[in-house]
């Protein structure tokens, strides 16, 4: 151990806690033993997964009450994807995390993620142009190859990022600026 000149008194701390121990203290060991002795028959994993998927609730922003989201068919999802590409403002830009891509020593413009998102934006722009030129042929190709699912995921990711940026910009704009007043 330490020599005689050192302070070896323990630092006062709270006892260690865990969610399992807290639950055991709340319900008591009797309930745990009963549950272990007489286990309830559980449904099969598939039935549990279907029940969990059906119980996914989407919170309503106005009332705060939960409503079950109806499952959407692949055809409706495809139509939503085509509608997003055909919108007048165009699809949102896919971007990676905020990066400094210019300046001395910041050569991240050629990094893998930047090139990836640049390529995704080019491919989406090509799809928009193809939809304007040959709508039915492009739809047929996207459905046959099922590549629309990949691009739909990228569009979903881009929308989420655009919403985050918009919320961050709103927060920044609503933050009061503090002006330091010089006292004479």
N, C-alpha and C positions, 0 to 999 in steps of 0.2 A: 503494500500500500504506500501511502504518502508518509512523509516524515512528520515529526512532531510539530513543526512550524506551520503546517497546512491546516486549513479549516476543512474538516471532513463531515460537517453536519449536512444532512440531506436537504435538498431544496424542497419546500412544501409544494405538493401538486395534488390535483384531484385524482381519485382512482380512475384507472382506465375503464372506458365504457365501450360497449359494442351494441349494435341494434338487436342482436340475438339475445344477449344477456338482459337488456332492457325489456324485451318482450317476455322473457321468462320471468323476470321479477314482477311484471304487471299481471300476467295471467296465472302465475304460480306453477310449481313443478307438477302438481297433481293433474292439471289440464294437459301438460305435455305427456305425462305417462299414460293418461287415458287415450290420447291421440295416437301414441306409439303402439299401445296394446291392441286397439281396435281401429285400424286404419279404414277410412271410408273408401269404397271403390271409386277410383278415378276414371273419367272417360278416356278413351283412346287419344293418342296425340293428335290425330287428324281432326277429331271432334273438338278438342280443345283449341286447335288452331282456327277452325272455322268459327267457333264461338268468340274467340278473341278478335278475329277480323270483323265479325258482325258488331262487336261492341266498341269499335273505334268510333269515338265521338268527335264531332267537329263543333267547337265552341262558337256560338253566335256572337258577333261583336256588339250587337245592340242589347240583347236581352240577357246574355250571359248563360242562358240555358243550353244544354247539350242536345244536339240532334244527330241522329245516325246518318252518316253520309251514304247515299245510295251507290252501289257499285256501277261503274261505267263500262259499257261494252267497248271492245277494241275499235269498232267502227266509229263510235262517238269520239273516242280519243283521237283517231286519225283525222276526223273532220275538224276537231279543235286545233290540231297541229297545222292543217292546211289553212285554217282561218287565221292562225297566228302568223303564218308566213305571208298570207295575202293581205294583211292589214295595211292601211295606208301609210302608217308610220314605219312599217317593216318590223322584222324581228329585233328583239333587244340584242345588244352587243354582248358576246361572251368574253369575259375577262377573268384573268386569274386574280389572286390576292393583290392588294395594293403594292406596287413595286415602283422603285425609282429606276427608270430605264434610260435615263440620260445623265450626262455630267461626267466629270473626270472619274474614272475607275468604276463606273456603273454600266457595265456592258451587258446588262441583263436582257436587252432587247433580242439578243440571239439565244437566250436561254430556252430550254426545252418547253417550259410551260407557256412562255410568251409565243413561241412558234406554234404550239398546239392550238392556243386560242385564236391566233391570227388565222390559222388554217380552217378552224371551225367557222369563223366569220366569213371567210372566202367561200366555203362550201355552202353555207346558208344563203349567201348572196347569189351563188350560182343556181341554187334551188328556186329562189324567188324569180330569177330571170327565166328559168325553164318553165315555171308555173305560168308566167305571163305569156310565153311563146307557145307552149304545148301543154295545156293544163291536164288533159285526159291522159296523155302519154306519160307525163311525169307522175301523176297519181298512180297509174298502173305500175310503173317501175318501182315506186316507193313501197307500194303494198306487196308486190311480188318479192322484192328483196328484203322486206321488213326493215330496211335501213331507217325508215321514218321513226322507229322506236328510239334509236340512238340519238337522232337529231331532236326528238321530242324531249328526251332527258336533258340534252344540252340547253334547249330553250327554257326548260323548267329551272335549271340551275341559273341561267342568265336572268330570268325574272326574279328569282329569290335575291340574287345579288343586287339587281336594280332597286328592288324594294328596300334592301338594307341601306344602300347608298342614299336613297331618298329619305329614309327615316333619320339617318345620321345627319344629312344636310338640314333637315327640319329641326333637329335638336340643336345643331350648331347655330342656325339662324335664330332660334328662340332663346338661346342663352344670352342673358343680358351682358353687355360689355361693361367692364368695370373701368372707370376712368380715375386715375390717380390725380387728386387735386393737390397742387403744390401750395403749401402754406407759406405766407410771407412773413 
